[in-house]
Amino acid sequence: MNWTDLLAAFALYLVIEGILPFLSPASWRQSLALIAQLPDNQLRLFGFGSMAAGLLLLIFVRGG
């Protein structure tokens, strides 16, 4: 892995993160308000699940 791969991944992350607020800002705002009301343990569980899914996908894609 080199810096080009890291920057490409970050750029793709920014593109994906920008899709919802661009297409439907009201729904995105409402979703963020609901997420802000979740207890910390649910947010941590969601964060852990996201990290685990991302790691598994990375291992699968990189074949490592």
C-alpha positions in Angstrom: 0.0 0.0 0.0 1.3 3.4 -0.8 0.1 7.0 -0.3 -1.8 7.0 -3.6 -4.0 4.2 -2.4 -4.6 5.9 0.9 -5.5 9.2 -0.8 -7.8 7.4 -3.3 -9.6 5.7 -0.4 -10.1 9.0 1.4 -11.3 10.7 -1.8 -13.9 7.9 -2.3 -15.0 8.2 1.3 -15.6 11.9 0.8 -17.6 11.2 -2.3 -19.8 8.6 -0.6 -20.3 10.7 2.5 -21.4 13.6 0.3 -24.1 11.7 -1.6 -26.9 11.8 1.0 -26.6 15.5 2.0 -26.5 16.4 -1.7 -29.5 14.4 -2.8 -31.7 14.8 0.3 -30.5 17.3 2.8 -33.8 17.3 4.9 -33.7 13.5 5.3 -30.0 13.6 6.1 -30.6 16.2 8.8 -33.5 14.2 10.3 -31.3 11.1 10.3 -28.5 12.9 12.1 -31.0 14.2 14.7 -32.2 10.6 15.4 -28.6 9.3 15.6 -27.7 12.1 18.1 -30.4 10.8 20.5 -29.0 7.2 20.6 -27.3 6.1 23.8 -23.5 5.9 23.7 -23.4 2.1 23.9 -25.5 1.8 20.7 -23.3 4.3 18.9 -20.2 2.3 20.0 -21.8 -0.9 18.8 -22.6 0.6 15.4 -19.1 2.0 15.2 -17.6 -1.3 16.0 -19.8 -3.1 13.5 -18.8 -0.6 10.8 -15.1 -1.0 11.6 -15.4 -4.8 11.5 -17.3 -4.8 8.2 -14.7 -2.4 6.7 -11.8 -4.5 7.9 -13.4 -7.7 6.6 -14.1 -6.1 3.2 -10.5 -4.8 3.1 -9.1 -8.2 3.8 -11.3 -9.7 1.2 -10.4 -7.1 -1.5 -6.7 -7.1 -0.7 -6.6 -10.9 -0.4 -4.6 -10.7 2.7 
